[in-house]
Amino acid sequence: PHPLDHDEIRNFVRNTGKVLVVEDKRRIVESQIKDTLYNLPEKERPTVIGRNNIDGSILIPGVGELNPNEITKAIASQISPFYKSENMMARLSFIENNSKY
């Protein structure tokens, strides 16, 4: 639904440290989530990332087709500081070695 329900957003992200928003093309949902959470106290406000990572680097390309491999790499980049498995690393390696650019 557009616009998003502010109460639902706040409830959904409660007790999370980070929210990853994956959307194709325009940043509609990402912007609405950031706007909804903007006035929350800092301790209650999760970091919201989407097209760009926390450091400003591109996390999810904004041009071209958004595909499962790009989404997989984005999710893995966010969880790998906390969790890595042999299966995850093998899958990422497979994706990197078989991606068509």
C-alpha positions in Angstrom: 0.0 0.0 0.0 1.1 3.5 -0.6 1.7 5.4 1.5 3.1 2.9 4.1 1.5 2.7 7.5 3.8 4.5 9.9 2.7 2.4 12.9 3.3 -0.8 11.1 6.8 0.3 10.0 7.7 1.3 13.6 6.4 -2.0 14.9 8.2 -4.1 12.2 11.6 -2.5 12.9 11.3 -2.4 16.7 14.4 -4.0 18.3 16.4 -4.2 15.1 19.7 -2.6 14.5 19.5 -2.5 10.7 16.9 -2.6 8.0 17.8 -3.6 4.4 15.3 -2.3 1.8 15.4 -4.0 -1.5 13.4 -2.4 -4.3 13.7 -2.1 -8.0 14.3 1.3 -9.6 13.0 4.2 -7.5 13.5 4.5 -3.8 9.9 4.8 -2.8 9.8 2.4 0.2 13.3 3.2 1.4 12.4 6.9 1.6 9.1 6.3 3.4 10.8 4.1 5.9 13.5 6.6 6.6 11.0 9.4 6.9 8.9 7.4 9.3 11.8 6.5 11.6 13.5 9.9 11.4 12.1 11.3 14.7 12.6 8.2 16.7 15.1 8.5 19.6 18.6 7.4 18.4 18.6 4.2 20.5 15.3 3.1 19.0 16.1 4.1 15.4 17.6 1.3 13.2 20.0 2.1 10.4 18.1 1.9 7.1 20.1 1.0 4.0 18.9 0.3 0.5 20.5 1.2 -2.7 23.5 2.5 -0.9 25.4 1.0 2.0 26.1 2.8 5.2 29.4 4.2 3.8 27.7 5.5 0.7 28.9 2.8 -1.6 26.5 1.2 -4.1 24.9 -1.9 -2.5 22.1 -2.5 -5.0 22.4 -1.2 -8.5 19.8 1.4 -9.5 20.0 0.7 -13.2 19.4 -2.4 -15.1 17.6 -5.5 -14.0 17.6 -6.3 -10.3 18.3 -10.0 -10.1 18.5 -12.6 -7.4 22.3 -12.6 -7.5 22.5 -8.9 -6.7 20.0 -9.3 -3.9 22.0 -12.3 -2.5 25.2 -10.3 -2.5 23.6 -7.4 -0.8 22.1 -9.6 2.0 25.4 -11.5 2.4 27.3 -8.2 2.7 25.1 -7.2 5.6 25.2 -10.5 7.5 28.8 -11.6 6.8 30.2 -9.4 9.6 28.1 -11.5 12.1 27.8 -14.8 10.4 29.7 -16.7 7.7 29.3 -20.3 6.7 31.1 -22.4 4.2 27.9 -22.8 2.2 27.3 -19.0 2.1 30.9 -18.3 0.9 30.7 -21.1 -1.7 27.5 -19.6 -3.1 28.9 -16.1 -3.2 32.0 -17.4 -5.0 29.8 -19.3 -7.5 27.8 -16.1 -8.1 30.9 -14.0 -8.6 32.5 -16.6 -11.0 29.3 -17.0 -13.1 28.0 -13.5 -13.3 27.6 -12.0 -16.7 28.6 -8.4 -16.9 
